């Protein structure tokens, strides 16, 4: 049996009676279709960038004022056969995701984007229950100690030994059993906490597996933080390309990405960001990969560039800490998506980082 979902925070939102009614409403007049071309984008960051003009048009379309009713109707139809729609109309799908997935569909669409519901084909159907019932777990003491630090003011997680904290403990503990090489790292709690706001425990567990495997996030939490170090290097190079004056000023003040950007990457912008911004970034991250985090980071630096250029070390850190909460979600997303960033650029910088990390190779 599926374990209970944590949706207390949605109590005040107008939500349809059930998902079946939403899909059925869109299905009337369409008829049933088999999936003709399932697009298995298990590693979104490897997707080749389309020509710049096409990307510019998508960014403009994503930034346009949308009709909420029309937007919802489009998503009702899309969710009937999401993979088929995404394979046949990738540009349209990208625009709609960048505009924001409807709140009550978000959990379901996130799972479709991450292909987490395909994992029972790879692992036993009851993999979560198996892991959850294991008597001992690596890092259990650390997980228990950190539980109250995850969304401490959120209604779902603020009560000690409440439903939310118990579910968070269950999923994190089960994952540490499933993947002892990674075990547990503090940033994982925020990711799991956000997932549990939209889905059940077993679905959140499968999403964690997909994130750390398909999206290659395990390197953010393994000993030595290898992936995080690469991201720092890439962000520093991108800053030099896009904002050389600011890059030089930050260097003179001794401010490096290691100081201000670790939570942005490790939690996919969950920490210090308004939740309305967090979910928009996650919509895009799950569809397009890690590139959106670099774009958001550069957007925050760009939006605060004038102030940062006149500040010293401690002032810079305070400005960057407050920056995510001082910008409206739509503005931040629009500025981020307007920043030109090709996958090839990230690959080239990655090659430079690898050459420096292993000069003898």
Order of alpha helices (4+ residues) and beta strands (2+ residues): alpha-alpha-alpha-alpha-alpha-alpha-alpha-alpha-alpha-alpha-alpha-alpha-alpha-alpha-alpha-alpha-alpha-alpha-alpha-alpha-alpha
